[in-house]
Amino acid sequence: MTAMRPARPQPDIPRPDATKGTDPLWSAPSKWIDPTIRTLLRWEDRRRQRRALLYLSDAMLKDIGLSRADVENEAAKPFWMP
């Protein structure tokens, strides 16, 4: 029969709820969640508007002062570019 070893002391690892008040990520989530959501919504809106321009007729584009080339250049931009 083998002898049991004494248990090694475990390092003092803080639990997530114990650090909640000191970790900047958890201290005020609205400081980073709200701007992140706003940015994602802005990007989605920009993407949707650029795609909608592609479906307008040349007459409609002329009414708003855009050419087909302007629309194609705008639609080619990545969603995060203003």
N, C-alpha and C positions, 0 to 999 in steps of 0.2 A: 504494500500500500504506500502511496506517495503522500508526503506531508503537504498540507495546504500552505501556499504562500500567503504572507500577510498582504492585504490589499494595499496597492500603491495609492498614495494620496493623489487625488485628481486636481489638476490646475483649476484655479478659480475662474471659471468661464461665466461671464455675465449672461443672463437670460435676455432674450429680446425685449420682454416687457420691462425688465429692470433698467435697460438703457434708453427706453422710449423718451424720457424727458431730457436726456443729454445729447442724443444723436440728432444732428441738424436735419437729417432726412425725415425724422419722425416728429421733431419739435413743432413744426408748422407745415403740415402737408399742403395747405392751401397756397403757400408761397410758391410751390412748384407745380402742383396739380392744375390749378386754374390757368396759369399761363400756358402750360403744355396743351391743355384741352383747347384753349383759344387758338393756339398756333395750328393745331391739327384741323380745327374747323375752318380756319382761314385758308389753309392749303387745299382742303376739299372744295371750298367755294371757288377758289381760283381755278382749280382743275375743271370743275363743272362749267364755269363761265367760258373758259377757253374752248371746251368741247362744243358748247352751244353755238359759239361763233362760227364753227365749221359748217353748221347746218343752215345758216342764213343764206338767202339768195343774194346775188350780186346787187340787185336793186335795193334790198334791205341794208346791205353793207354800205351802199352809196348814201342812203338816207342818214346813216350815223357817221359818215365821213371816213369809212375804212375801205381799203381795197382788199381783194382776195389775197394778195401777197402779204399785206399787213396781218391778216388773220392767220395765214399759214405760218408766218414768223412767230406770232404770239402763241399759237397752238403748239409749236415745236419746243417752247420753253419748258423746262422742268417745273413741276408744281410749286417748288419752294422758291422759285425766282419771281420777284415782283414784276 
